[in-house]
């Protein structure tokens, strides 16, 4: 059974930082690309960042220079370091691989 479990969300003031994590089980983590997506109230789910199995990354324009995606294959864990957070970053953040999704973790940024 494949499981993706996010953690590390919370509340932060604008300009602050948070790191969210996603621990994966039931799949060969190191072989697969991983992604972080987010969905704000009333909006569609959107890609935030993606990392391939070889470590190549892409970012949404809105988070470039502020967010960093990384992975630890030994720990089967995906990370998203979020700096200089803005109120518009408020959303539920989901990790994804292949066609599997986590349950999401709420990130709230207050102005």
N, C-alpha and C positions, 0 to 999 in steps of 0.2 A: 504494500500500500504506500503510495507516494504522499508525503506530507510536507508542506511548506508552512513554517510557523514564524510569523513576524513578531518583533518586539522592539521596544525602545521609543515608541511614540510618546507624545505628551504635549504639554503646553509650554510655550516659550514666548518671550517678548520679541518684537521685531529687532533684528540685528543679532539675535542669539543663534545658538547652534544646537543641533540634535544629531544623534546617530541612530539610525534604525538598522536592525539586523533581521536576517531571515535564515533560519536553520532548516536544512533539507534532509529528508530521509526517504528511503525506498527507491532511490534512483542514483545512477552513477553521476554524482555531482560534477566531477572534474571534466566530464565529457560534453557538457551542455552549456550553451549560452544561457545567461540569466538576465532578467530585467526587473527594473522597478517602474511601476506605474502608479498613477494617482487619480483619484476622482473626487472632485469638489462637489458640494451640493448643487444640484441642478445642471451639472455639466457632465460631458462624456468622459470616460476613462481615457487618460492620455499617457503616452510613454514619457518617463522622466529620464531614464538612463538605461544603458544596456552594456553588458560585458560578455565577450565571447569566451570560449574555453581557453583561448590563448592569451586573454588579457586585453584585447582591443576593446576600446570603449567608444560609445557615442552618447551625446547628451541633447536634451531638448534645448533650444536656444534660450528659453526662459531661465534655465538653471546653470548654463555654462559659466565657469569661473567661480561658482558658489558651491556646487555639489560635487562630490567625488564618489564614484562607485568602485567597490573593490570586492575581492573574493578571497577566501581562505579555503583551499581545497581540502586541506587536512582536517579542518573543522567542519567541512560541508556547510559553510556559512557565507552568506552574501551580506554586504554592508552598503549603506548609503550615508555618507557624512554630509550633513547639510549645514552650511555656514551662511551668515548674512541673511537669515531667514526674513521673509516678508509676509505680510498678512495674506497675500494671494497664493502663498504656498500651503495654506490651510487646506487639508484634504485627508482622505483615507489613502494610505500608501500600501500598495500590494506588491509582493514579489511574484515572479512568474518564471517558469521554465517549461519548454516544450508546450504542452497544452494544460499545464497544471498551475493553479493559483493558490496563494495563501488566503487567509481570512481577512487580512488587512490590519493596519494599525493607524490610529488617529493621530494626526499632527495638527496642532492648533497654534497659530502665530497671532498674537495680539499686537495691536498698534499702540 
